[in-house]
Amino acid sequence: MESPITKMQNPRPSKLAALYELTKPGIVLYVAITAGVGAFVGSRGSLQLWLAFHTILGTGITTAGALALNQYTERDADRVMIRTRGRPIPSGRLSPRSVLYFSQALLFSGLMYLTFAVSWLPAVIAAFSALIYLAVYTPLKSRSYGATLAGGVPGALPTLIGWSAATGMLEPAGFALFGITYLWQLPHVLALAWMLREDYRRVGFKLIPRGGGRIIGMHMVTATAALLPTVVSPNILGYTGGWYLTGALLATTYFLVVTIFAARNMTSAAARKVFQTSLLYHPILLVLMLFDTIRL
């Protein structure tokens, strides 16, 4: 039998675990790493450790706040979708009010941290990213496929957060990294949306274009094909070398072939293949950038 002391102790760890889950730590970590890579490339491989730490931490805190606040905004839809019923608010582990206060505090703290520990420009970009995510992407999800296109912007802005942290400005090569991250997200998100289309239909989310699998496949192929010239741009601008170029072109070509095969017959299995490939593709590019950034 559970003792009274144990019963009294259980709720606190449970609530802390729910708050941790609310921030989507896996996504936060990846976003923070992306910002760190953007800073490393922008510094041409001479990024100071303290700046890397502050940039990654500030980006992570801000992202966690935005993701948590989004769950507060979408709490009613989350109760309906099978995939999201177990999240902290719909499962009853956290109250909407506590999530609202917690997420706002995280978001504000992250922006202040970036401002004072790094610089005002990364903080402005992070604030703009949160604004697009919460005020454009989220409300558009139930209205237009444009939500998917808009949602790629906050997903790609961490590259510019990192770049501006290292350089103090926005430069063409930084926008090249932004473009790579933005285009990568489209087949990634479209594949996920196709696999979850029945769940999204329950709440009226319009994250896939009209026309069914054939049209979705065309969008995937178009975005992935656009990656081929885009991944070359860091080399053209003199930031990465031959190892990156070779690896990026090989990875992008494979990614394109996968989307072409999926577009021919867009089944859930084909979409899952695109999604799994996308999960490997962008980390490979980030590693290649870290390995082959040209120092001056």
C-alpha positions in Angstrom: 0.0 0.0 0.0 1.2 3.5 -0.9 2.1 5.5 2.2 0.6 9.0 2.8 4.1 10.5 2.4 4.4 9.0 -1.1 1.0 10.2 -2.0 2.0 13.7 -1.0 5.2 13.5 -3.0 3.8 12.2 -6.3 2.0 15.2 -7.6 5.1 17.5 -7.7 7.3 15.2 -9.9 4.2 14.6 -12.1 3.6 18.3 -12.6 7.3 19.0 -13.3 7.4 16.2 -15.8 4.3 17.6 -17.5 5.9 21.1 -17.7 9.0 19.5 -19.2 6.9 17.6 -21.7 5.0 20.8 -22.5 8.2 22.4 -23.9 8.7 19.6 -26.4 12.4 19.2 -25.4 13.4 17.2 -28.5 12.3 20.0 -30.9 13.8 22.6 -28.6 17.1 20.9 -28.6 17.2 20.6 -32.4 16.2 24.2 -32.9 18.9 25.3 -30.5 21.5 23.2 -32.3 20.4 24.7 -35.6 20.9 28.2 -34.2 24.3 27.1 -32.9 25.4 25.8 -36.4 24.2 29.0 -37.9 26.4 30.9 -35.5 29.4 28.6 -36.2 29.1 29.0 -39.9 28.6 32.8 -39.6 31.7 33.0 -37.5 33.6 31.0 -40.1 34.5 28.4 -37.5 35.8 30.8 -34.9 32.7 30.9 -32.6 33.6 31.7 -29.0 32.3 29.1 -26.6 30.5 31.6 -24.3 28.7 33.0 -27.3 27.7 29.6 -28.5 26.4 28.7 -25.1 24.3 31.9 -24.7 22.9 31.7 -28.2 21.9 28.0 -27.8 20.4 28.5 -24.4 18.5 31.7 -25.2 17.1 30.2 -28.4 16.1 27.1 -26.6 14.3 29.0 -23.8 12.4 31.2 -26.3 11.5 28.2 -28.5 10.2 26.3 -25.4 8.0 29.2 -24.5 6.5 29.5 -28.0 5.8 25.8 -28.2 4.2 25.7 -24.8 2.1 28.8 -25.6 1.0 27.1 -28.8 -0.4 24.2 -26.8 -2.4 26.6 -24.7 -3.8 28.1 -27.9 -4.7 24.8 -29.5 -5.9 23.0 -26.3 -9.4 22.5 -27.7 -8.1 20.9 -30.9 -5.7 18.8 -29.0 -8.5 17.2 -27.0 -10.1 16.0 -30.3 -7.1 14.7 -32.1 -5.9 11.2 -31.2 -2.2 12.1 -31.5 -2.5 15.0 -29.0 -5.0 13.8 -26.4 -2.2 12.8 -24.1 -0.6 16.3 -24.0 -0.5 18.0 -20.6 -3.6 20.2 -21.0 -6.1 17.7 -22.6 -4.9 14.9 -20.3 -5.7 17.1 -17.3 -2.1 17.1 -15.9 -1.8 20.9 -16.2 -4.5 23.6 -16.1 -4.7 26.0 -19.1 -4.0 29.0 -16.8 -0.8 27.5 -15.4 0.3 26.7 -19.0 -0.4 30.2 -20.1 1.6 31.8 -17.2 4.4 29.3 -17.6 4.7 29.7 -21.4 4.6 33.5 -21.3 7.3 33.5 -18.6 9.5 31.2 -20.6 9.1 33.2 -23.8 9.7 36.5 -22.2 12.7 35.1 -20.3 14.2 33.7 -23.4 13.9 37.0 -25.3 15.4 38.9 -22.4 18.3 36.4 -22.1 19.1 36.8 -25.8 18.9 40.6 -25.6 21.3 40.9 -22.7 23.5 37.9 -23.0 23.9 38.0 -26.8 22.5 41.0 -28.7 19.4 42.8 -29.6 19.2 41.5 -33.2 19.0 37.8 -32.4 16.3 38.7 -29.8 14.3 40.6 -32.4 14.5 37.7 -34.9 13.5 35.3 -32.1 10.5 37.5 -31.2 9.5 37.7 -34.9 9.8 33.9 -35.1 7.4 33.5 -32.2 5.0 36.1 -33.6 4.8 34.3 -37.0 4.4 30.9 -35.3 1.7 32.0 -32.8 -0.1 34.8 -34.7 0.1 33.6 -38.3 0.8 29.8 -38.5 -1.5 28.7 -35.7 -4.7 30.6 -36.7 -4.1 29.8 -40.4 -4.1 26.0 -39.8 -7.9 25.8 -39.8 -8.2 28.2 -42.8 -5.6 27.6 -45.5 -2.8 25.5 -46.8 -0.8 28.7 -46.5 -0.3 27.8 -42.9 2.2 25.1 -44.0 4.1 27.6 -46.1 4.0 30.2 -43.3 5.0 27.7 -40.6 8.3 27.0 -42.4 9.4 30.6 -41.6 9.7 30.3 -37.8 11.2 26.8 -38.3 14.0 28.3 -40.4 14.6 31.6 -38.5 16.9 29.9 -35.9 19.6 29.9 -38.5 19.4 33.7 -38.7 19.2 33.9 -34.9 22.6 32.1 -34.7 24.0 34.0 -37.7 23.2 37.4 -36.3 24.5 36.4 -32.9 27.9 35.6 -34.4 28.1 38.4 -36.9 25.9 41.2 -35.6 24.2 41.4 -39.0 22.2 39.6 -41.6 24.1 38.5 -44.6 23.4 36.6 -47.9 25.1 33.4 -46.6 22.8 33.5 -43.5 19.8 33.7 -45.8 21.2 30.7 -47.7 21.1 28.7 -44.5 17.6 30.0 -43.9 16.5 28.9 -47.4 18.0 25.4 -46.9 16.1 24.9 -43.6 12.9 26.4 -45.0 12.8 24.1 -48.1 13.7 21.0 -46.1 10.7 21.5 -43.8 8.1 21.5 -46.6 8.4 17.8 -47.6 9.0 16.9 -43.9 5.8 18.6 -42.8 3.8 17.5 -45.8 4.7 13.9 -45.3 3.7 14.1 -41.6 0.4 15.9 -42.5 -0.4 13.2 -45.1 0.1 10.5 -42.5 -2.0 12.3 -40.0 -4.6 13.6 -42.5 -7.5 11.8 -40.7 -6.6 13.3 -37.4 -6.3 16.8 -38.9 -9.6 16.4 -40.7 -11.3 15.9 -37.3 -10.4 19.5 -36.2 -10.5 21.1 -39.7 -6.7 21.7 -40.1 -5.9 22.4 -43.7 -2.2 21.7 -43.8 -2.1 19.8 -47.1 -3.0 21.3 -50.5 -6.2 20.4 -52.2 -6.0 17.7 -54.8 -4.9 14.7 -52.8 -1.7 12.7 -52.9 -0.7 13.6 -56.4 -0.7 17.3 -55.6 1.1 16.8 -52.3 3.7 14.8 -54.1 4.2 17.6 -56.6 4.8 20.0 -53.8 7.3 17.7 -52.1 9.2 17.2 -55.3 9.2 20.9 -56.1 10.6 21.9 -52.7 13.2 19.1 -52.7 14.3 20.0 -56.2 14.7 23.6 -55.1 17.1 22.4 -52.5 19.6 21.3 -55.1 20.7 24.8 -56.1 20.1 26.2 -52.5 22.5 23.8 -50.8 25.2 24.9 -53.2 24.9 28.5 -52.2 27.1 28.4 -49.0 29.9 27.1 -51.3 29.3 29.9 -53.9 29.5 32.4 -51.1 32.7 31.0 -49.8 31.6 29.5 -46.4 31.9 25.8 -47.0 34.2 23.5 -48.9 34.3 20.5 -51.1 33.4 17.9 -48.5 30.2 19.8 -47.6 29.4 20.3 -51.3 29.8 16.7 -52.2 27.9 15.4 -49.2 25.1 17.9 -49.6 24.5 17.2 -53.2 24.5 13.4 -52.7 22.1 13.7 -49.7 19.8 16.1 -51.6 19.7 13.9 -54.7 18.7 10.9 -52.6 16.1 13.0 -50.9 14.7 14.1 -54.2 14.6 10.5 -55.5 12.6 9.5 -52.5 10.1 12.3 -53.0 9.7 11.4 -56.7 9.0 7.8 -55.9 6.5 8.9 -53.2 4.8 11.3 -55.6 4.1 8.5 -58.1 1.9 6.8 -55.5 1.3 8.8 -52.3 0.5 6.1 -49.8 1.0 6.4 -46.0 4.0 4.1 -46.4 5.5 6.4 -49.1 4.9 9.5 -47.0 6.5 7.8 -44.0 9.6 7.1 -46.2 9.8 10.8 -47.1 9.4 11.7 -43.4 12.1 9.3 -42.2 14.5 10.5 -44.9 13.8 14.1 -43.9 14.7 13.3 -40.3 18.2 12.2 -41.5 18.7 14.8 -44.2 18.9 18.1 -42.3 21.1 16.7 -39.5 23.5 15.4 -42.1 23.8 18.9 -43.7 24.4 20.4 -40.2 27.2 18.0 -39.5 28.7 18.7 -42.9 28.6 22.4 -42.2 30.3 22.0 -38.9 32.9 19.8 -40.4 33.7 21.8 -43.5 33.2 25.5 -42.7 36.0 27.5 -44.2 38.1 29.6 -41.9 39.6 32.9 -43.1 
